[in-house]
């Protein structure tokens, strides 16, 4: 499909493009809470290992 001249200007967007541009989403809200870093669960306990070398 070739661009159409409208009102003395070449229309590169077209009907579908204008409809999409008219319905764009609003800007995103800024992040309020800080991202949390996952850490290992405190239920995991380390058990010492004793080794005897002969």
Backbone torsions as a table, in degrees:
resi	resn	phi	psi	omega
1	UNK	NA	131.8	-178.4
2	UNK	-90.5	152.4	176.5
3	UNK	-62.6	145.8	-178.8
4	UNK	-107.3	143.9	177.6
5	UNK	-87.8	124.5	178.3
6	UNK	-126.9	129.3	176.4
7	UNK	51.0	41.1	176.8
8	UNK	79.5	2.0	179.3
9	UNK	-123.2	152.0	178.3
10	UNK	-81.7	127.4	-178.9
11	UNK	-93.2	106.5	-179.6
12	UNK	-93.9	-14.4	-174.7
13	UNK	-86.8	-50.5	-179.6
14	UNK	84.9	178.0	-176.1
15	UNK	-64.8	-46.8	-178.0
16	UNK	-65.2	-43.9	179.7
17	UNK	-60.8	-41.4	178.0
18	UNK	-65.8	-38.4	178.7
19	UNK	-65.1	-40.5	179.0
20	UNK	-66.2	-45.9	-178.9
21	UNK	-65.1	-30.4	179.5
22	UNK	-73.1	-23.4	-175.5
23	UNK	-111.2	28.6	179.8
24	UNK	-65.6	151.1	178.7
25	UNK	-70.5	150.9	177.0
26	UNK	-68.3	163.1	179.5
27	UNK	-61.9	149.0	-179.3
28	UNK	-70.1	149.0	177.0
29	UNK	-74.0	148.2	177.0
30	UNK	-68.5	150.1	-179.8
31	UNK	-69.8	128.6	-178.2
32	UNK	-94.2	-49.1	-178.6
33	UNK	-89.6	150.1	-179.4
34	UNK	-77.2	145.1	176.2
35	UNK	-66.4	137.7	-178.5
36	UNK	-97.1	137.3	177.9
37	UNK	-93.7	128.8	-179.9
38	UNK	-71.8	135.5	178.0
39	UNK	-122.1	160.1	179.6
40	UNK	-61.6	150.1	-176.9
41	UNK	-68.9	144.7	-179.7
42	UNK	-70.1	-11.1	179.7
43	UNK	-71.4	-18.3	179.6
44	UNK	-79.2	118.8	179.0
45	UNK	-116.2	147.6	179.2
46	UNK	-93.6	134.3	179.7
47	UNK	-111.1	127.1	179.5
48	UNK	-66.9	144.5	179.1
49	UNK	-112.5	128.3	178.3
50	UNK	-104.6	127.8	-179.2
51	UNK	-122.7	134.7	174.6
52	UNK	-106.7	121.6	179.7
53	UNK	-103.7	127.4	-179.3
54	UNK	-103.5	NA	NA
